Amino acid sequence: MGFILGDGTLVFTSRSRHAWFYGDKEDLEEIRSDVKRLGFNPSRVYHRSRTHKIETKYGKYQFEHEEFSFTVRARSFITLLFALGVPLGNKSKQAYSLPPWLFGLQKWQKRLFLSTLFGAELSAPATLTGHGYNFYMPQLGQNKNAAVSDSGGKLLAEIVELIEDFDVKAQVTSPEKNVHTGIDGYSNRFRLLVSTEPANLIRFWSMIGYEYNRRKAFLANVAVHYLKLKQRVLGEKTIATRIAIAQKIAAGSSNDIHSELDTRYSAEGPPALPPSVTGFRVGSYFPKFDEFLPALRKG
């Protein structure tokens, strides 16, 4: 349900019955396996090359895309998902919300719903351009036809409510008007943004994370490890500086500060004495996230 709300669609007409799933081939095979465990027969994974043309307020774009998908045609499967709260047809043209029963689930069940939705739709962990130590806000966008655009903000607010059960901070932006022009008119865009406070990202990626998306799940696991290491190094710098300040007071000169106060990933020499012991940054000896990844990708 979570995945198809993000990267799928339900079709139920007199001529056609389909529950479509779109994604990477390996991820789709994992979903197919779970569909089979439920007792339904999915199709094979289809592949086709597609050319897309999109007009936004920033310009017109055309690009090629390799699309992988599979479908489940069982009437009972589609009816079940619809009964659970998945809308039929084009989701961007409809006003819908999360079903009330989701909010009464156990946390591990809420986590499964959120992680599969995020595997389909939420942005992958990535660092700021030109500053590889800090991460962009993970974001989930919601495009809605102008006639029903308010429902997009309400839907994201409901997702934020579920996220907050895990002590994770997130917010919904004001709508960005007329971001896309289609055959049915203009669409407005809302964004769900997760706070980039390191402890918040660690909780988000380690307690919720991504399912049905191996690439995002791997990056999230590495990002949690990276942020924890970064916090540990910064903590060591704080301790080293407090010792240095105490030594300076006792000795009367910063020249007496011992060089053994160097920490991991720091430059040679004693730590600098800032006006306070807060606000440290990692030094150039600490790897950027993109430099941290290759060793963990080996094998």
C-alpha positions, 0 to 999 in steps of 0.5 A: 500500500505504501509503495503504490501510493508513491510509485504505482496506480490502481486501475479498475474499469469494465475493460481493465483491472491493474495494480501497477508498480514502478521502480528498479528491477531488483526492487520490483522483484522483491515486491513481486516475491511479497505479492506471491507470499500473499497468494496472488500471481504478479506479472513478470517485470516489463521493461521499456524505454520512454521519452518524457516531455514536461513543461514547468514554470522553469522551462520545458524538459525532455528526457529518456527513461528506462521504465520497469514495472509489473502488474497484479490483475486479480480483482481481489487484490485491487479491491483489497488495496482500494478498501485499505485506502488507495485511490483508483486512477490518477492520484494527482487529480484527486483529493484523498487522505490517509485512512484513520486506521493507519494512526491506530497501528503499532509503531512497527506497522506504521514504520512499514507503511512509511518506509515503503512510501519513502522507498518509492517517493522520498529523496535519497540521502545526498550532501549539499553541493560544494559542501560534502559534510552536510546533508540536504533535507530529505523531501517528499513532493506532492503535485496536485491539480490546482482544483484539489491542491489543498488536499496535497498539503493535508496529506503530507501533514498526515504523513508528518503526524505519523513521522512524529511518532518516531520523535522525528521533526518534519514540516510541510511547505506552503504550496508552490503555484503552477509548477507543472502544466498538463492537459488538465491545467496547472498543478501546485506542489507541496513538499514534506521536509525532514529536519537536517539536525544530525540527531534527527536524521539519525533517528529518521534514517535508522528508525524509519528509512526505506523499504523496496529500494536497495539503493536508498536503504544502503545510502541511509545506512551509510549516512547514519554511520557517517553522522554518528562518526562525525558526532563522535569526532566533534565530541572528542574535539569538545573534550580536547578543547576543554582540557586545553582551556584548563591547561591554559588556565593552569599554565598561564600560556597556550604554549604549554598545551600538549600536542597529544590533544589531537583528535581523529580526523584533525590537523596536526597541532593542539586544538584552537581555543574558540570563544566557547567550546560549542560550534565546532566543525570537522576539519579537512582530514575528515572525509566528505560523505562521497569520499566515505562511500567507496570503501563501503561499496567494495564487494 
